[in-house]
Amino acid sequence: MTLAALMAPPPETAAEDLFAWADAGQRELIAQIKRLVELLAADPGLAPALGQTPGQGRRALAGRGLELDAAQLSPLWRDGFNPWPKAHTPLLALWDRWLRSHAAHRARLRAIAGLPPALAAWRDRQMARCALELGPFANRLDYPVLAFELSKGCSIGCWFCALEAPRLSAVFRRDDRGAKLWRETLAACAEVLGPAALANAPCYWASEPADNPDYPDLLADLAALAGRPGPTTTAAATGDIGWTRALLAIYDGRPGLRFSVLSLEMLAAIHAAFSPLELLLVDCLAQNEASAIPKSRSGRARRGGRWLAARQAAEARLAGRATDPRRETTACLAGFKLNMAEQTIELLSPCAASDRWPRGYRLHAEGSFATAEDVGRFIKQTAERLTPQSPPPGRAIGLGHGVVLRHNAHALEFTSAAAKMRLPAEPALARVAGLAAQGKWDAAALLDQAAAAGVGPLEAMAALEALFARGLLDDDPPAGER
């Protein structure tokens, strides 16, 4: 594919079409409900103020510029903060439909067409593994296959940073050399992985977009090639309102922009600078210490007691709806992360944060690049080396960490602390799964054991590949093997 062909943007995927059902009046109402939800998530003192006496809720909302019927919306806060209550008042039915549009959009983001088959199989396997390892929490992950850092480190230094970003030390600039490398790198990624992979690629990771003064222009370069901008999360929305408005203009009514809100004062400044309608498709994530959104115990938050106090406060406000922090991660990438400032590239996949993987992701491969050709070469070679369709030879095969096998005449049940998966108890599959659960043999020896038990070699290999493809076998990168 020529560079000129790559630079022609694909047809707009029309993510905004998922939200097109709402007319102007409905959008205004939804935008106001969204703002109320943001306030409730961030401010533990708001719910009591809304429900103490008849009529007080409407007055309290009006004082925040919201003309809403508090009685219809009281399930949002009545029994603890709940952004998705089951009550069916007209306003909550409207809100429910909007949230379902967001869920459909997230499902669409997970479907990335055009990936090389081996890499697509690897990504599918990571997603299946995460479903068992993380349980329902895995549904919150989008699993992009590309992410870019446009600086090295972060200037903000949030105490809860799940990715444990180092201090800001370098910024990738869009000067003549940088612009050329950036555009050629984007084109190389699109050529190897497909334009859809580029369209889902965040331009941040353990970095703050606002640290790069060229960020809006770099993001616009990606949008010009991919057809839409990749996701952006910034914790500096109020640092330079002009910069933030430039981001809003690039997204132009499309989802993908998120503000991390670090304090009530910051939320008030955001709400003062932008109307509810302007932020209709911008996620404002309450990250202040009193937030009802629990933080993952990964990265910097694993140290000290500050995380525990914030977590307990959030769980108290959520009235029992919090998830298990041992089964969480904020790392959604199942693919390649490129740092343009230091010119490094890594292959990562999500996992539950642990002592071995404290940032909630696994590192499968790493390297560096000087040119866009190096990037394309690394992606191709790494995909070929690390994305087999069956377990690698010479390594003992076992079930995934914490996965337990139980079976009867009808089903094989694979259980973790977070989820269950059931497969039919076909004889070959049951025998191979039982051997894998013992963790004693590599692939060749396991097939010999299966043959001794009367399972044909083709049946045994098919069963082994089926278990592997469903993320049921341990494929954690061995220490030192990258």
N, C-alpha and C positions, 0 to 999 in steps of 0.2 A: 504494500500500500504506500503510495507516495505521500510526502509531507503535505502537498496541496490538498489531497483527498482527506487527509486526517484533519486538516484545519477547517474543513467544511463541517459545521456543527450538525449532529444528527437531528432528526425531527424532535421537537419538544415532547418530552414524555408526559407532559400535562399532569404533573403531580397535583397542581392546583385544581384540576377537574374534580378531584375527590371532594373538594370543598365548595364546588360551584352550585350546589343545590340551595345554599343559603342566599336569600335575597338581601337587599340593602338593610331592611328593617331587622331581619333576623341576625345579620352580621353585627349590627350595633348592639343588640341584646346579648349575643354571644360574647362580644368583646368586653362588655361590662361584667358578665358573669365570670369570664376569665380573669379579669382584674380583681374581682372579689376573691376568687380562689387563690390568687397570688398573695393577697393580703392575709387571708386565713392561714396559708402555709407558713408565712414568715412571722406573723404577729400572734403570740399566744394570748394576748389581752383582748383581741378583737371579738372572739366568739362570745365571751361573757357580756360584752357591751352590746351585742346584737340581740340578746334574748332575755334581758332582765324584766322588762315590762312591755305591755302591748304598745305598739307604735314606736318603741325605742329603736328597733332594728332598722325601720325605714329612715328614721332621722340619722342614725349612725352611718348608714350607707350614703345618704344625701350629703353628709358632711365630708365624704370622700369623693364626691362628684358622681355617685352612682344612683341612677333613678331606677331602682329595682324593687320588686315586691319581696320583702324579706320573708314573709310567711311562706311563699312558694319555695324559697331557697333554704329554709332552715335545716333540712336534712344534711346540708353541706357541713354544718358545724354542731348539730344538736347532740350527737353521741361521739364526739371526737372528730377531728378533721377528716373528711372523706370527700375527695375530689370527684368520686364517681358513685354517688348514692343510688339506691335502687328505687327510691320514691318516684312517682310518675305525675308530678305537677307539670303543667305546660312548659314552664321555664326549664325544669330539670329534664324533660323529654327533649327539648331543643339542645341542651348541653350534652346529653347522652349521645345524641346523633352526631354532634360535633366531635366528641371524643372517639366515637367509632370511625369517623373519617380519618382521624389521626392514626388509629390502629391500622386501618387499611393502607394508609401511606407508609407506615413502618413496614408492613408486610411486603409492599411493593419495593421498598428499598433493599430488602433481603434478596430479592430475585435479580441477580446480575447476569444478564445474557452475554454470551460471547467469550467467556473465559476459556483458556486452554483446558481440555478435558481432564488432564491429570490434576491441575490446580483446582478445578471445580470439584473433583472428587475429594480432594484433601479438605477443601472448605466445607463441603457437606459433612464430612466426617467430624470436623471440629464442632460444627453446629449440633450434630447428633450427640457428641460427647458432652457438650455444654448443657443440652437439654436434660441429660441424666445427672450431671455433676451439679448444676445450679438449680434445677427444677424450674418452677414458674418464673424465676428471676431471669432465665435465659431469654424469655420473650421480650425483654427490654432492650436486647442487643440487636444492632443492625448488621453486624458482620461485614463492614466494607473490606475490600481487598487492597486498598491503597490508603495511605495517610501521609501528609507532608507536614514537616516542621519548618517554619520559615525563620526561625531563630534558634539559638542554642540556649536553653534554660528559660527562666521566667523571672520577671522583675517583681511580681506580686508576692509570692511566697506564702500561699495560704497554708494554714496549719494542718488542714485536712487533706492536702494534695495527694490523691490516690496514686498518681504516677511519680510522685516524689521528684518533681522538676528541680534541677539545680538552679543556682543563681544565674541570671542572664549574663552571658559572656560573649555572644556573637549574634549578629543580625545579617540575614541574607538580603542584599540590596538589589533593586531592580535597575541597576545601571546598565550600560551597554553589554558588558560581559554577563552580568546576572540575568538580564532579560533573555539573552540568547540561550544560556544554559537552561533556564526555566522552561522556555517554550519548547526547546528540543527534548527536555526530559519529559514534559507532558506528552509530547508526540510519541516518544519511545514507549511510554507506559501504555498509551492508547493503542499503539500498534501491537504490543505483546499481549495485553490483557483485554483490549476492547474499549471503545468509548464509554460504555455503560459503567465500567469500573472507575473511570475518571470522574464521571458525573456524581458518584457516591463518595468521592474521596474528601475527607475533612482536611483542611489546611492548618491543623493544629494537632498537638498531642500533648507532650509535656512542655507546652509553650503557651504564651499569651499572644494572640494575634495583634493586640495593640502595641506590643513591643516593636513591631515592624511598621514603620511609617508608610511603607509601600504596600501594605497588606491589601487594601482595596483594589489596587491595580493588579497585583498578582492574582487575586481571586477572580477579577474580571478576565484575566488571560485564560484561566481555567474554564470559566463559564463560556467564553467564546469558542473554545475547542470542544467542550463536553455538551454544550447546549443548556446547561444550568450550573449555578455555583454549587460546590460541595458544601457540607455543613460547616458552620462556624460556631464556636462557643467562646465568649469573651467575658472576663471578669472586670473589664474596664469600660463598660458602656457609658459611664458618666465622666470618664476622664477627659474626653474631647467629644462633645456632642456633634460637631461637624464630621468627625471621623465616623461616628456611629451612624449618622444620617447617610453617609456615603455607602456604608454596608447595606442599610435598608434599601437604598436605591438599586443596588446590584441584585438583591433578592426580589425586588419589585413584586411583592405580594405572593411570593412563593415560600413554602416552609423551608427550614434549614438553619435559621439563625436563632441562637440561644444566648441569653444573658445570665451569667452566674451572679446572683445578688448576695453580697457579703454582709449586708447590714440593713436594718429598717430604714436608716437614713438614705442608703443607696437606693432602696426600692422607692422611697418617696421622691427622690431626685429623678428616677426613671419615669415614674408616673407623672411628674410635673413637666418633663421635657417632651413626652410623647403621649398622644391620646390613646384611649383603649383601642380604637380602630386601627391606628398606625401599627400597634403591636399585636394585632389579631393572630398572626401566624408566627410570632416571635415567642419562644418559650422563655419565661422569666423564672429561673430556678432558685428557690430560696435556699441559700447556703449559709445563712447566718446561724449562730450557735443555737438559737431558740427555735430553729426551723422544725416543722413537722416532717420534713423529708429526711429520713435516716441516712447517715453517711456510711459508706463502705469502710470496713476496717482493713484498709490496704494502704500501702505506701507510707506517707508521713503519719497518717492517723493511727498506725499500729503502735506508735510509741506514746507512752504517758496515759494519764487518766482523762484528758480533756475529751477524747473521742467517746469514752464510756459515758460521761455525764451528758454529752449532747445526744448520744444514742438513746439513753434512758428517757430523756425529756421528749424526744421525738416519738418513742414508742408509747409513752403515756398519752400524748396528744392523738395518736392514731388509734387508740382504743382497741389494741390487740391485733391490728392489721399489719404490723411490721413484719418484714421478712427476716430470715436467719442470716446474720452478718457473716457467718462462716461459709455461706453459699452465695456470695456476691462478688462482683467485680465491676469496676467502671471502665475496664478496657474492652472495647467492642471489636477491635480490629482482628480479622482473620486473614492476614496478608502482609503486605510489605509497607514498612514505614521508612520514608526517606527524610533525612535532615539535610536541607539544602545549604545551611550555614557551614556545617562541618563535612558535608558530602559523604554521609554514611547511609547504609541501608540495612534493614533488619527484617526478618520474617518472624511475625508474632502470631499468637493465638490466645483467646481469652481462657481463663481458668479461675477457679476459686482462689482467693489470696491465701497464701500459706507461707511457712518459713522458707521454703525453697523459692517460691514465686511470690514475694511479698507485695508486688505491685499489681497482682491479679492478671498477669499475662505470662505466657511461656515464650522463651526465645529459642527459635529453631535454627536460625542461620544469621550471620552478620558479615558485612563487608564494607568496602568504601568504593567511591567512584570519582573519576575526574571528568568524564564526559557522559553524554546521554547514551552513547553506545555501550558504555560500561554498565549503565543501569539495565538496559535491555538484556545484555548478556548475563548479568547476575540473576535477573528474574527467571530467564529461561533455564539456566543451569541449575538453579536452586529448585525450581519446580520439578525438573526431571529427577533430581537426586532425592528430594524429600517428599514426593507425592506418589509413592507406589500404591498399586491397587490391592496389595496384600501385605502382611507383616514382613518387615525386612528380615533377610536370612541371618542366621548366626546369633539371634537374640532370643532369650527365653520368652515365650508368649504367656501372658497372663491377662486376667480381666483388669479393667480400669481401676484406679485407686478407689477403694471403698465400695466397689461393686460386688454384690453377693448373688450367686446363682441358686435358685430353687426351681425344681421342676417336678411335674407329675405327668400323668398319661396324656394330658391335654395341652399343656403350655410350659414354656420356659419363662421364668420370671427373673429379670435382672433388676436388682433393687440397690439404690444408693440411699444416702441419708436425705436426699432431696426429691427423688422421683423413682418411678418404676417404668420398665419397658417389658412388654410381653411379646414372645414370638411363638409360633406353633411348634409343638414338640415333635418335629420330624426326626426320625431315628438318627440320620447322619448329623443333623444340626445338634441334637441333644448329646450325642457322643463327643463331638468335637468341642462343644461348649464345656462339657464336663472335664475334658482333658485340659482345656485352656484354663479353667478355674484352678487347676492344681499348680500352674505356673512353673512346670519342671522342664519343658522341652522347647526347643526352637521349632521353626516351621517344619523342617525335614523330619525331625524326630517325632513331632506330634502326628504327622501324616503316617509315619510308620506305626505308631501306637493305634491310630484309627484303623489302619489296615489289619492289624492283629485282632481288632475287635469286629472285623467283618465289614468295614466301611470302604467302599471302592475309592481309589485315589482321586477321581474326578469329583465324586460326591463330597469327599472330605475337603478338597481344595475349595469347592464352591461354598461349603459351609463356613470354612475359615474366612474366606473373603467377605461373606455376608456379615459375619460378626465384626470384622474389621471395618467395613463400610458403615455400619451402624454405630461406630464409636464405642463399642463395648470392650475392645481390647486395649491394653495399656500401650500408648504410643508417646508417653512423656519422653522428651529428649534426654538421653543419658547424659550425666554430668561429663563435660569435656567433649561431647560429640556435637559440634556445630560447624 
